[in-house]
Amino acid sequence: MNLNNPEEFRCGFAAVAGRPNVGKSTLINALLGQKIAAVSPKPQTTRVNQLGILTNDEAQVVFVDTPGLHLPHNKLGEGMNAVAAQALSDADVVLWLVDANQPPHEEDQIITARLAEMTELPPVLQILNKTDLINEDVLAERCVEYARLFPKITQISVSALTGKGLPELLAAVTALLPQGEALFPDDQITDLYERDIAADLIREAALEHLREEVPYALAVRIDDYQERGEEGAFISATLFVEKDSQKGIVIGKGGLMLKEIGKSSRAAIEKMSGRKVYLELRVKVSKNWRSNPAFLKQMGYTDLNEDS
Ligand SMILES: Nc1nc2c(ncn2[C@@H]2O[C@H](COP(=O)(O)OP(=O)(O)OP(=O)(O)O)[C@@H](O)[C@H]2O)c(=O)[nH]1
């Protein structure tokens, strides 16, 4: 908190937008110095808006991590776009992340179109990420190419992986926030419950181990999360897939795959929570769950349009 001059303290929402896989979750985790959003090389890891809260002497920035804006293929896809669009219009500043390692992509144009059709657009910062993968000349070229996507855009080059450019980014974001008191206690870094983070970590561990055909069809539900004092936490969770064949893949030969997924997720949850964790995983088939509104609601995809 800025104790010298509390009137100058700033607080507001920064929506992080960008096509899948540009590094939105990595950026939020890097800014907060802690793992909150699921990070994975497979696109569309992020399901719903997730908040990361950064509080320093000058400001409190509430980051909203939007799911990748993309062309919807099913109800889950439609819902993700609606959620993302809402997060953009509610924000005080939009951080539009692009992959500087690649030239503009068709899906970047979708974001351009979305931003252009919004009537009350907050200030937009275009963040060129992954600059650790390219040299200065290529970066200069990419800045020009990406600037063409939107008139008079402010650009900031960063690497979420190495941390380069992040202080400058934070300063630019802070300058755009309205003055106001902090909305959250200064030691709170997310509004997600630990069990939601655990579900994301299990899903992330599963995606790392599984092949292409399963990822989008995978959902994780925490069935039980108990604190057992000195012994640590007991967690049991169900991995939902859409088909029997996928169930077989997730379980693996002799249960080996599920065991590996369990091992990695347990390690990640222990690291996140700083204590010992007993983890029990099972796999269930829920046919075509991505197009089943009741299932999606149960899994926490609450912002879906009821009538879509
Ligand atoms: N080299 C490099 N890789 C990065 C950087 N930022 C992110 N990545 C990698 O890019 C991949 C995708 O990162 P995520 O943070 O999951 O991307 P996302 O935009 O949140 O993806 P969705 O959740 O699908 O929207 C991961 O393999 C990251 O390690 C960066 O600055 N440099």
The ligand as a MOL file (V3000), in Angstrom:
LIG
                    3D

  0  0  0     0  0            999 V3000
M  V30 BEGIN CTAB
M  V30 COUNTS 32 34 0 0 0
M  V30 BEGIN ATOM
M  V30 1 N 10.3590 -19.4000 -25.3570 0
M  V30 2 C 9.2740 -18.9220 -24.7240 0
M  V30 3 N 8.2240 -19.7350 -24.5170 0
M  V30 4 C 7.1480 -19.2420 -23.8660 0
M  V30 5 C 7.1000 -17.8970 -23.4010 0
M  V30 6 N 5.8950 -17.7170 -22.8180 0
M  V30 7 C 5.2260 -18.8750 -22.8990 0
M  V30 8 N 5.9600 -19.8190 -23.5330 0
M  V30 9 C 5.5920 -21.2240 -23.8220 0
M  V30 10 O 4.4510 -21.2390 -24.6650 0
M  V30 11 C 3.5810 -22.3410 -24.3430 0
M  V30 12 C 2.1620 -21.8550 -24.0670 0
M  V30 13 O 2.1280 -21.0530 -22.9000 0
M  V30 14 P 0.7960 -20.8190 -22.0400 0
M  V30 15 O 1.1430 -19.8220 -20.9890 0
M  V30 16 O 0.1670 -22.0930 -21.6490 0
M  V30 17 O -0.1350 -20.1400 -23.1500 0
M  V30 18 P -1.6280 -19.5670 -23.0600 0
M  V30 19 O -1.6770 -18.3950 -23.9500 0
M  V30 20 O -2.0040 -19.3500 -21.6200 0
M  V30 21 O -2.4390 -20.7610 -23.6860 0
M  V30 22 P -4.0090 -21.0940 -23.5840 0
M  V30 23 O -4.2770 -21.4360 -22.1500 0
M  V30 24 O -4.1330 -22.2350 -24.5040 0
M  V30 25 O -4.7540 -19.8800 -24.0570 0
M  V30 26 C 4.2370 -23.0390 -23.1500 0
M  V30 27 O 4.9940 -24.1200 -23.6410 0
M  V30 28 C 5.1510 -21.9560 -22.5610 0
M  V30 29 O 6.2610 -22.4800 -21.8540 0
M  V30 30 C 8.2460 -17.0380 -23.6430 0
M  V30 31 O 8.3140 -15.8600 -23.2990 0
M  V30 32 N 9.2970 -17.6390 -24.3050 0
M  V30 END ATOM
M  V30 BEGIN BOND
M  V30 1 1 1 2
M  V30 2 2 2 3
M  V30 3 1 2 32
M  V30 4 1 3 4
M  V30 5 2 4 5
M  V30 6 1 4 8
M  V30 7 1 5 6
M  V30 8 1 5 30
M  V30 9 2 6 7
M  V30 10 1 7 8
M  V30 11 1 8 9
M  V30 12 1 9 10
M  V30 13 1 9 28
M  V30 14 1 10 11
M  V30 15 1 11 12
M  V30 16 1 11 26
M  V30 17 1 12 13
M  V30 18 1 13 14
M  V30 19 2 14 15
M  V30 20 1 14 16
M  V30 21 1 14 17
M  V30 22 1 17 18
M  V30 23 2 18 19
M  V30 24 1 18 20
M  V30 25 1 18 21
M  V30 26 1 21 22
M  V30 27 2 22 23
M  V30 28 1 22 24
M  V30 29 1 22 25
M  V30 30 1 26 27
M  V30 31 1 26 28
M  V30 32 1 28 29
M  V30 33 2 30 31
M  V30 34 1 30 32
M  V30 END BOND
M  V30 END CTAB
M  END
